[in-house]
Amino acid sequence: MEMTLVIANKNYSSWSLRAWLMLRRADVPFREVRIPLAQADTGARLRQRSPSGLAPALIDGDLTVWDSLAIGEYLHEQFPAAGLWPQEAHIRARARSISAEMHAGFSALRQNLPFNARARLPGRAISADCRANIERIGAIWRDCRREFSTQGPFLFGHFSIADAMYAPVALRFQTYSIDLLEAEAAAYADTIVAQPDIQHWLDDARLEPERIEKYEVNPLTPP
């Protein structure tokens, strides 16, 4: 039976992108159900398919798995040959650690730089807390790339759930023209944005008719 992934707007939902990218990289056939945000029936439609009332949610027969990181773990268990986590235990533990850090942290980045995949909003004022988040993410990317660069272009050489967790951040940096990364981290961000799956997602995002105004303006940009 084909899996179903419930997502929100491709333009605005970074968490939907994470789960979608994991499925694509695992080469798992699935059907998309898109429920746009900020509509009169958004909440009701999401609650019909997701126990949390949030996107994404992965439906596999009678089972529903919600939350992007939980979806990644489920896919890893169901399709171990896809290599969604690194094979070596100590590297896998590190990949899980930085993925959990992304999952639970960086709230200033989320608030200061809302996800808007198709927009270009340069010049946004960056808060001190957001700058600290960017510097921490840059350090994660730099250190991983320095250690695993000979094994491939991703954080741990081969693509993993960790890359899916940080992919929306690379798009955020593109949206707001963030220029605060060291060379290795900046090159990694470029690598992620250039991936065919990411470009496919962006093409779909550009075609979406919905526009949520609070994510389209740049109120913190100085006059």
CYANA upper distance limits for C-alpha pairs under 8 A (distance plus 0.5 A):
  1 MET  CA     60 ASP  CA      8.03
  1 MET  CA     61 GLY  CA      7.30
  2 GLU  CA     29 PRO  CA      6.82
  2 GLU  CA     30 PHE  CA      6.01
  2 GLU  CA     31 ARG  CA      7.51
  2 GLU  CA     60 ASP  CA      7.78
  3 MET  CA     29 PRO  CA      7.39
  3 MET  CA     30 PHE  CA      5.16
  3 MET  CA     31 ARG  CA      6.74
  3 MET  CA     58 LEU  CA      7.53
  3 MET  CA     59 ILE  CA      6.24
  3 MET  CA     60 ASP  CA      5.36
  3 MET  CA     61 GLY  CA      7.71
  4 THR  CA     30 PHE  CA      5.83
  4 THR  CA     31 ARG  CA      5.13
  4 THR  CA     32 GLU  CA      6.34
  4 THR  CA     33 VAL  CA      7.51
  4 THR  CA     58 LEU  CA      6.29
  4 THR  CA     59 ILE  CA      5.52
  4 THR  CA     60 ASP  CA      7.15
  5 LEU  CA     20 TRP  CA      7.88
  5 LEU  CA     30 PHE  CA      7.22
  5 LEU  CA     31 ARG  CA      6.61
  5 LEU  CA     32 GLU  CA      5.54
  5 LEU  CA     33 VAL  CA      6.63
  5 LEU  CA     56 PRO  CA      7.33
  5 LEU  CA     57 ALA  CA      6.32
  5 LEU  CA     58 LEU  CA      5.08
  5 LEU  CA     59 ILE  CA      6.79
  6 VAL  CA     16 SER  CA      8.44
  6 VAL  CA     32 GLU  CA      6.54
  6 VAL  CA     33 VAL  CA      5.23
  6 VAL  CA     34 ARG  CA      6.45
  6 VAL  CA     35 ILE  CA      7.77
  6 VAL  CA     49 ARG  CA      7.99
  6 VAL  CA     55 ALA  CA      6.71
  6 VAL  CA     56 PRO  CA      5.77
  6 VAL  CA     57 ALA  CA      5.57
  6 VAL  CA     58 LEU  CA      6.79
  6 VAL  CA     59 ILE  CA      8.34
  7 ILE  CA     13 SER  CA      8.24
  7 ILE  CA     16 SER  CA      5.65
  7 ILE  CA     32 GLU  CA      7.58
  7 ILE  CA     33 VAL  CA      6.65
  7 ILE  CA     34 ARG  CA      5.43
  7 ILE  CA     35 ILE  CA      6.70
  7 ILE  CA     55 ALA  CA      5.68
  7 ILE  CA     56 PRO  CA      5.28
  7 ILE  CA     57 ALA  CA      7.52
  8 ALA  CA     12 TYR  CA      8.06
  8 ALA  CA     13 SER  CA      6.29
  8 ALA  CA     16 SER  CA      6.85
  8 ALA  CA     34 ARG  CA      5.86
  8 ALA  CA     35 ILE  CA      5.38
  8 ALA  CA     36 PRO  CA      5.58
  8 ALA  CA     37 LEU  CA      6.64
  8 ALA  CA     55 ALA  CA      6.42
  8 ALA  CA     56 PRO  CA      7.57
  9 ASN  CA     13 SER  CA      6.09
  9 ASN  CA     34 ARG  CA      7.22
  9 ASN  CA     35 ILE  CA      7.34
  9 ASN  CA     36 PRO  CA      5.56
  9 ASN  CA     37 LEU  CA      6.93
  9 ASN  CA    205 ALA  CA      7.85
  9 ASN  CA    208 GLU  CA      8.10
 10 LYS  CA     14 SER  CA      8.19
 10 LYS  CA     16 SER  CA      7.73
 10 LYS  CA     17 LEU  CA      7.43
 10 LYS  CA    117 ALA  CA      8.13
 10 LYS  CA    201 TRP  CA      7.26
 10 LYS  CA    202 LEU  CA      8.06
 10 LYS  CA    204 ASP  CA      7.45
 10 LYS  CA    205 ALA  CA      5.45
 10 LYS  CA    208 GLU  CA      8.31
 11 ASN  CA    115 PHE  CA      7.99
 11 ASN  CA    116 ASN  CA      5.93
 11 ASN  CA    117 ALA  CA      5.46
 11 ASN  CA    118 ARG  CA      6.80
 11 ASN  CA    202 LEU  CA      7.97
 11 ASN  CA    205 ALA  CA      5.15
 11 ASN  CA    206 ARG  CA      7.78
 11 ASN  CA    208 GLU  CA      8.02
 12 TYR  CA    115 PHE  CA      5.95
 12 TYR  CA    116 ASN  CA      5.63
 12 TYR  CA    117 ALA  CA      7.19
 13 SER  CA     17 LEU  CA      7.09
 13 SER  CA    115 PHE  CA      7.39
 14 SER  CA     18 ARG  CA      7.00
 14 SER  CA    115 PHE  CA      6.83
 14 SER  CA    168 PRO  CA      6.07
 15 TRP  CA     19 ALA  CA      7.21
 15 TRP  CA     55 ALA  CA      7.72
 15 TRP  CA     56 PRO  CA      7.07
 15 TRP  CA     67 ASP  CA      8.42
 15 TRP  CA     68 SER  CA      6.68
 16 SER  CA     20 TRP  CA      6.59
 16 SER  CA     55 ALA  CA      6.72
 16 SER  CA     56 PRO  CA      5.49
 16 SER  CA     68 SER  CA      7.78
 17 LEU  CA     21 LEU  CA      6.38
 17 LEU  CA    164 ALA  CA      8.40
 17 LEU  CA    168 PRO  CA      7.65
 17 LEU  CA    201 TRP  CA      8.33
 18 ARG  CA     22 MET  CA      6.88
 18 ARG  CA     68 SER  CA      6.75
 18 ARG  CA    164 ALA  CA      5.52
 18 ARG  CA    165 MET  CA      6.15
 18 ARG  CA    167 ALA  CA      7.71
 18 ARG  CA    168 PRO  CA      7.87
 19 ALA  CA     23 LEU  CA      6.97
 19 ALA  CA     56 PRO  CA      7.37
 19 ALA  CA     68 SER  CA      5.60
 19 ALA  CA     69 LEU  CA      8.20
 19 ALA  CA     71 ILE  CA      7.04
 19 ALA  CA     72 GLY  CA      7.29
 19 ALA  CA    164 ALA  CA      8.03
 20 TRP  CA     24 ARG  CA      6.76
 21 LEU  CA     25 ARG  CA      6.52
 21 LEU  CA    164 ALA  CA      6.60
 21 LEU  CA    197 ASP  CA      7.62
 21 LEU  CA    198 ILE  CA      8.36
 22 MET  CA     26 ALA  CA      6.55
 22 MET  CA     72 GLY  CA      6.99
 22 MET  CA     75 LEU  CA      8.43
 22 MET  CA     84 LEU  CA      8.07
 22 MET  CA    161 ILE  CA      7.04
 22 MET  CA    164 ALA  CA      6.78
 23 LEU  CA     27 ASP  CA      6.69
 23 LEU  CA     28 VAL  CA      5.96
 23 LEU  CA     29 PRO  CA      8.20
 23 LEU  CA     30 PHE  CA      8.20
 23 LEU  CA     75 LEU  CA      8.10
 24 ARG  CA     28 VAL  CA      6.82
 24 ARG  CA     29 PRO  CA      8.48
 24 ARG  CA    197 ASP  CA      7.82
 25 ARG  CA     82 ALA  CA      8.29
 25 ARG  CA    159 PHE  CA      8.31
 26 ALA  CA     75 LEU  CA      8.41
 26 ALA  CA     79 PHE  CA      7.98
 26 ALA  CA     82 ALA  CA      5.60
 26 ALA  CA     83 GLY  CA      8.26
 26 ALA  CA     84 LEU  CA      7.57
 27 ASP  CA     82 ALA  CA      8.22
 35 ILE  CA     42 THR  CA      7.05
 35 ILE  CA     45 ARG  CA      7.64
 35 ILE  CA     46 LEU  CA      7.57
 36 PRO  CA     42 THR  CA      7.05
 36 PRO  CA    210 GLU  CA      8.02
 37 LEU  CA     42 THR  CA      6.35
 38 ALA  CA     42 THR  CA      6.92
 38 ALA  CA    212 ILE  CA      7.79
 41 ASP  CA     45 ARG  CA      6.55
 42 THR  CA     46 LEU  CA      6.62
 43 GLY  CA     47 ARG  CA      6.62
 43 GLY  CA     53 GLY  CA      7.00
 44 ALA  CA     48 GLN  CA      6.86
 44 ALA  CA     53 GLY  CA      8.42
 45 ARG  CA     49 ARG  CA      7.46
 46 LEU  CA     50 SER  CA      6.16
 46 LEU  CA     53 GLY  CA      5.47
 46 LEU  CA     54 LEU  CA      6.62
 46 LEU  CA     55 ALA  CA      7.63
 47 ARG  CA     51 PRO  CA      6.50
 47 ARG  CA     52 SER  CA      7.38
 47 ARG  CA     53 GLY  CA      4.78
 47 ARG  CA     54 LEU  CA      7.92
 48 GLN  CA     53 GLY  CA      8.28
 49 ARG  CA     53 GLY  CA      8.12
 49 ARG  CA     57 ALA  CA      7.88
 50 SER  CA     54 LEU  CA      6.74
 50 SER  CA     55 ALA  CA      7.64
 50 SER  CA     56 PRO  CA      8.32
 50 SER  CA     57 ALA  CA      6.24
 50 SER  CA     64 THR  CA      7.75
 50 SER  CA     66 TRP  CA      7.15
 51 PRO  CA     66 TRP  CA      8.03
 52 SER  CA     66 TRP  CA      7.82
 54 LEU  CA     66 TRP  CA      8.45
 55 ALA  CA     66 TRP  CA      7.92
 55 ALA  CA     67 ASP  CA      7.90
 56 PRO  CA     66 TRP  CA      6.65
 56 PRO  CA     67 ASP  CA      6.68
 56 PRO  CA     68 SER  CA      7.02
 57 ALA  CA     64 THR  CA      7.14
 57 ALA  CA     65 VAL  CA      6.17
 57 ALA  CA     66 TRP  CA      4.73
 57 ALA  CA     67 ASP  CA      7.01
 57 ALA  CA     68 SER  CA      8.25
 57 ALA  CA     71 ILE  CA      8.19
 58 LEU  CA     64 THR  CA      6.09
 58 LEU  CA     65 VAL  CA      5.57
 58 LEU  CA     66 TRP  CA      6.64
 58 LEU  CA     71 ILE  CA      7.21
 59 ILE  CA     63 LEU  CA      6.31
 59 ILE  CA     64 THR  CA      4.95
 59 ILE  CA     65 VAL  CA      6.92
 60 ASP  CA     64 THR  CA      6.76
 65 VAL  CA     70 ALA  CA      7.32
 65 VAL  CA     71 ILE  CA      6.42
 65 VAL  CA     74 TYR  CA      8.31
 66 TRP  CA     70 ALA  CA      7.04
 66 TRP  CA     71 ILE  CA      6.85
 67 ASP  CA     71 ILE  CA      6.69
 68 SER  CA     72 GLY  CA      6.75
 69 LEU  CA     73 GLU  CA      6.84
 69 LEU  CA     99 SER  CA      8.45
 69 LEU  CA    103 HIS  CA      7.93
 69 LEU  CA    165 MET  CA      8.47
 70 ALA  CA     74 TYR  CA      6.69
 71 ILE  CA     75 LEU  CA      6.66
 72 GLY  CA     76 HIS  CA      6.64
 72 GLY  CA     84 LEU  CA      8.15
 72 GLY  CA    161 ILE  CA      6.97
 73 GLU  CA     77 GLU  CA      6.80
 74 TYR  CA     78 GLN  CA      6.66
 75 LEU  CA     79 PHE  CA      6.21
 75 LEU  CA     80 PRO  CA      8.23
 75 LEU  CA     84 LEU  CA      8.34
 76 HIS  CA     80 PRO  CA      5.66
 76 HIS  CA     82 ALA  CA      7.82
 76 HIS  CA     83 GLY  CA      7.67
 76 HIS  CA     84 LEU  CA      6.19
 76 HIS  CA     85 TRP  CA      7.49
 79 PHE  CA     83 GLY  CA      8.41
 80 PRO  CA     84 LEU  CA      7.80
 83 GLY  CA     87 GLN  CA      7.60
 83 GLY  CA    159 PHE  CA      8.47
 83 GLY  CA    160 SER  CA      7.44
 84 LEU  CA    159 PHE  CA      7.47
 84 LEU  CA    160 SER  CA      5.01
 84 LEU  CA    161 ILE  CA      5.95
 85 TRP  CA     92 ARG  CA      6.39
 85 TRP  CA     95 ALA  CA      7.81
 85 TRP  CA    160 SER  CA      5.76
 85 TRP  CA    161 ILE  CA      6.67
 85 TRP  CA    162 ALA  CA      8.46
 86 PRO  CA     91 ILE  CA      6.71
 86 PRO  CA     92 ARG  CA      5.39
 86 PRO  CA     95 ALA  CA      7.98
 86 PRO  CA    156 PHE  CA      7.83
 86 PRO  CA    158 HIS  CA      8.35
 86 PRO  CA    160 SER  CA      7.34
 87 GLN  CA     91 ILE  CA      8.03
 87 GLN  CA     92 ARG  CA      7.05
 88 GLU  CA     92 ARG  CA      6.44
 89 ALA  CA     93 ALA  CA      6.58
 90 HIS  CA     94 ARG  CA      6.94
 91 ILE  CA     95 ALA  CA      6.69
 91 ILE  CA    156 PHE  CA      8.39
 92 ARG  CA     96 ARG  CA      6.59
 93 ALA  CA     97 SER  CA      6.62
 94 ARG  CA     98 ILE  CA      6.87
 95 ALA  CA     99 SER  CA      6.63
 95 ALA  CA    156 PHE  CA      8.19
 95 ALA  CA    161 ILE  CA      8.33
 95 ALA  CA    162 ALA  CA      6.30
 96 ARG  CA    100 ALA  CA      6.52
 96 ARG  CA    162 ALA  CA      7.58
 97 SER  CA    101 GLU  CA      6.68
 98 ILE  CA    102 MET  CA      6.77
 98 ILE  CA    140 ILE  CA      8.17
 98 ILE  CA    162 ALA  CA      7.42
 99 SER  CA    103 HIS  CA      6.64
 99 SER  CA    161 ILE  CA      7.90
 99 SER  CA    162 ALA  CA      5.64
 99 SER  CA    165 MET  CA      6.56
 99 SER  CA    166 TYR  CA      8.33
100 ALA  CA    104 ALA  CA      6.53
101 GLU  CA    105 GLY  CA      5.97
101 GLU  CA    106 PHE  CA      8.42
102 MET  CA    106 PHE  CA      7.12
102 MET  CA    165 MET  CA      7.19
102 MET  CA    166 TYR  CA      7.62
103 HIS  CA    165 MET  CA      7.96
106 PHE  CA    110 ARG  CA      7.09
106 PHE  CA    130 CYS  CA      8.21
106 PHE  CA    133 ASN  CA      6.13
107 SER  CA    111 GLN  CA      6.72
108 ALA  CA    112 ASN  CA      6.36
108 ALA  CA    127 SER  CA      8.47
108 ALA  CA    129 ASP  CA      6.29
108 ALA  CA    130 CYS  CA      5.29
108 ALA  CA    133 ASN  CA      7.46
109 LEU  CA    113 LEU  CA      6.10
109 LEU  CA    114 PRO  CA      8.33
109 LEU  CA    129 ASP  CA      8.24
109 LEU  CA    130 CYS  CA      5.29
109 LEU  CA    131 ARG  CA      8.36
109 LEU  CA    133 ASN  CA      6.65
109 LEU  CA    134 ILE  CA      7.72
110 ARG  CA    114 PRO  CA      6.03
110 ARG  CA    115 PHE  CA      7.96
112 ASN  CA    126 ILE  CA      7.38
112 ASN  CA    127 SER  CA      7.72
112 ASN  CA    130 CYS  CA      7.06
113 LEU  CA    172 ARG  CA      7.16
113 LEU  CA    176 TYR  CA      7.87
114 PRO  CA    172 ARG  CA      7.99
114 PRO  CA    215 TYR  CA      6.83
115 PHE  CA    168 PRO  CA      8.00
115 PHE  CA    171 LEU  CA      8.39
115 PHE  CA    172 ARG  CA      6.45
115 PHE  CA    215 TYR  CA      8.01
116 ASN  CA    172 ARG  CA      7.65
116 ASN  CA    175 THR  CA      7.41
116 ASN  CA    215 TYR  CA      7.16
116 ASN  CA    216 GLU  CA      7.96
117 ALA  CA    171 LEU  CA      6.71
117 ALA  CA    172 ARG  CA      7.57
117 ALA  CA    175 THR  CA      7.11
117 ALA  CA    202 LEU  CA      7.07
117 ALA  CA    205 ALA  CA      7.50
118 ARG  CA    175 THR  CA      7.84
118 ARG  CA    202 LEU  CA      7.04
118 ARG  CA    205 ALA  CA      6.97
118 ARG  CA    206 ARG  CA      6.38
119 ALA  CA    175 THR  CA      6.25
119 ALA  CA    216 GLU  CA      7.86
120 ARG  CA    174 GLN  CA      7.97
120 ARG  CA    175 THR  CA      5.11
120 ARG  CA    176 TYR  CA      6.67
120 ARG  CA    177 SER  CA      8.18
121 LEU  CA    175 THR  CA      6.27
121 LEU  CA    176 TYR  CA      5.40
121 LEU  CA    177 SER  CA      7.84
121 LEU  CA    217 VAL  CA      8.44
121 LEU  CA    218 ASN  CA      7.11
122 PRO  CA    175 THR  CA      7.57
122 PRO  CA    176 TYR  CA      5.06
122 PRO  CA    177 SER  CA      5.70
122 PRO  CA    178 ILE  CA      8.32
123 GLY  CA    176 TYR  CA      7.44
123 GLY  CA    177 SER  CA      7.95
123 GLY  CA    221 THR  CA      6.42
124 ARG  CA    176 TYR  CA      7.14
124 ARG  CA    218 ASN  CA      6.93
124 ARG  CA    219 PRO  CA      8.41
124 ARG  CA    220 LEU  CA      6.26
124 ARG  CA    221 THR  CA      4.97
124 ARG  CA    222 PRO  CA      8.12
125 ALA  CA    220 LEU  CA      5.83
125 ALA  CA    221 THR  CA      5.67
125 ALA  CA    222 PRO  CA      7.41
126 ILE  CA    130 CYS  CA      6.65
126 ILE  CA    131 ARG  CA      6.79
127 SER  CA    131 ARG  CA      6.65
128 ALA  CA    132 ALA  CA      6.75
129 ASP  CA    133 ASN  CA      6.84
130 CYS  CA    134 ILE  CA      6.73
131 ARG  CA    135 GLU  CA      6.66
132 ALA  CA    136 ARG  CA      6.70
133 ASN  CA    137 ILE  CA      6.71
134 ILE  CA    138 GLY  CA      6.51
134 ILE  CA    180 LEU  CA      7.96
134 ILE  CA    181 LEU  CA      8.42
135 GLU  CA    139 ALA  CA      6.65
135 GLU  CA    180 LEU  CA      7.91
135 GLU  CA    181 LEU  CA      7.78
136 ARG  CA    140 ILE  CA      6.83
137 ILE  CA    141 TRP  CA      6.76
138 GLY  CA    142 ARG  CA      6.47
138 GLY  CA    181 LEU  CA      6.19
138 GLY  CA    182 GLU  CA      7.48
138 GLY  CA    185 ALA  CA      6.03
139 ALA  CA    143 ASP  CA      6.47
139 ALA  CA    185 ALA  CA      8.02
140 ILE  CA    144 CYS  CA      6.68
141 TRP  CA    145 ARG  CA      6.55
141 TRP  CA    155 LEU  CA      7.05
141 TRP  CA    184 GLU  CA      7.80
141 TRP  CA    185 ALA  CA      5.59
141 TRP  CA    188 TYR  CA      7.63
142 ARG  CA    146 ARG  CA      6.60
142 ARG  CA    182 GLU  CA      7.71
142 ARG  CA    183 ALA  CA      8.45
142 ARG  CA    184 GLU  CA      5.71
142 ARG  CA    185 ALA  CA      5.34
143 ASP  CA    147 GLU  CA      6.81
144 CYS  CA    148 PHE  CA      6.46
144 CYS  CA    149 SER  CA      8.30
144 CYS  CA    155 LEU  CA      5.74
144 CYS  CA    156 PHE  CA      6.80
145 ARG  CA    149 SER  CA      5.51
145 ARG  CA    153 PRO  CA      8.24
145 ARG  CA    154 PHE  CA      7.70
145 ARG  CA    155 LEU  CA      6.16
145 ARG  CA    156 PHE  CA      7.74
145 ARG  CA    157 GLY  CA      8.32
145 ARG  CA    184 GLU  CA      7.02
145 ARG  CA    185 ALA  CA      8.03
145 ARG  CA    188 TYR  CA      8.13
146 ARG  CA    184 GLU  CA      7.93
148 PHE  CA    152 GLY  CA      7.53
148 PHE  CA    154 PHE  CA      8.48
148 PHE  CA    155 LEU  CA      7.43
148 PHE  CA    156 PHE  CA      5.90
148 PHE  CA    157 GLY  CA      5.76
149 SER  CA    153 PRO  CA      6.69
149 SER  CA    154 PHE  CA      8.12
149 SER  CA    155 LEU  CA      8.50
149 SER  CA    156 PHE  CA      8.28
149 SER  CA    157 GLY  CA      6.60
150 THR  CA    157 GLY  CA      7.65
151 GLN  CA    156 PHE  CA      7.99
151 GLN  CA    157 GLY  CA      4.93
151 GLN  CA    158 HIS  CA      7.40
152 GLY  CA    156 PHE  CA      7.99
152 GLY  CA    157 GLY  CA      4.32
152 GLY  CA    158 HIS  CA      6.00
153 PRO  CA    157 GLY  CA      5.99
153 PRO  CA    158 HIS  CA      7.44
153 PRO  CA    188 TYR  CA      7.83
153 PRO  CA    191 THR  CA      7.76
154 PHE  CA    158 HIS  CA      6.10
154 PHE  CA    159 PHE  CA      6.07
154 PHE  CA    160 SER  CA      8.40
154 PHE  CA    163 ASP  CA      7.34
154 PHE  CA    188 TYR  CA      7.58
154 PHE  CA    191 THR  CA      8.44
155 LEU  CA    159 PHE  CA      7.82
155 LEU  CA    160 SER  CA      8.36
155 LEU  CA    162 ALA  CA      7.80
155 LEU  CA    163 ASP  CA      6.93
155 LEU  CA    188 TYR  CA      8.40
156 PHE  CA    160 SER  CA      7.87
159 PHE  CA    163 ASP  CA      6.73
160 SER  CA    164 ALA  CA      7.32
161 ILE  CA    165 MET  CA      6.70
162 ALA  CA    166 TYR  CA      6.92
163 ASP  CA    167 ALA  CA      6.37
164 ALA  CA    168 PRO  CA      8.29
166 TYR  CA    170 ALA  CA      7.27
167 ALA  CA    171 LEU  CA      7.15
167 ALA  CA    189 ALA  CA      8.41
167 ALA  CA    192 ILE  CA      6.78
167 ALA  CA    193 VAL  CA      8.13
168 PRO  CA    172 ARG  CA      6.65
169 VAL  CA    173 PHE  CA      6.71
170 ALA  CA    174 GLN  CA      6.91
170 ALA  CA    189 ALA  CA      5.48
170 ALA  CA    190 ASP  CA      8.06
170 ALA  CA    192 ILE  CA      7.30
170 ALA  CA    193 VAL  CA      7.12
171 LEU  CA    175 THR  CA      6.64
171 LEU  CA    189 ALA  CA      8.48
171 LEU  CA    193 VAL  CA      7.06
172 ARG  CA    176 TYR  CA      6.78
173 PHE  CA    177 SER  CA      6.12
173 PHE  CA    178 ILE  CA      5.37
173 PHE  CA    179 ASP  CA      8.42
174 GLN  CA    178 ILE  CA      7.18
181 LEU  CA    185 ALA  CA      6.28
181 LEU  CA    186 ALA  CA      5.94
182 GLU  CA    186 ALA  CA      6.53
183 ALA  CA    187 ALA  CA      6.57
184 GLU  CA    188 TYR  CA      6.75
185 ALA  CA    189 ALA  CA      6.80
186 ALA  CA    190 ASP  CA      6.84
187 ALA  CA    191 THR  CA      6.72
188 TYR  CA    192 ILE  CA      6.83
189 ALA  CA    193 VAL  CA      6.80
190 ASP  CA    194 ALA  CA      6.62
191 THR  CA    195 GLN  CA      7.03
192 ILE  CA    198 ILE  CA      7.85
193 VAL  CA    198 ILE  CA      6.56
193 VAL  CA    199 GLN  CA      7.61
194 ALA  CA    198 ILE  CA      7.39
194 ALA  CA    199 GLN  CA      7.20
195 GLN  CA    199 GLN  CA      6.83
196 PRO  CA    200 HIS  CA      6.58
197 ASP  CA    201 TRP  CA      6.77
198 ILE  CA    202 LEU  CA      6.70
199 GLN  CA    203 ASP  CA      6.60
200 HIS  CA    204 ASP  CA      6.91
201 TRP  CA    205 ALA  CA      6.67
202 LEU  CA    206 ARG  CA      6.70
203 ASP  CA    207 LEU  CA      7.21
204 ASP  CA    208 GLU  CA      7.12
211 ARG  CA    216 GLU  CA      8.14
212 ILE  CA    216 GLU  CA      7.11
213 GLU  CA    217 VAL  CA      7.09
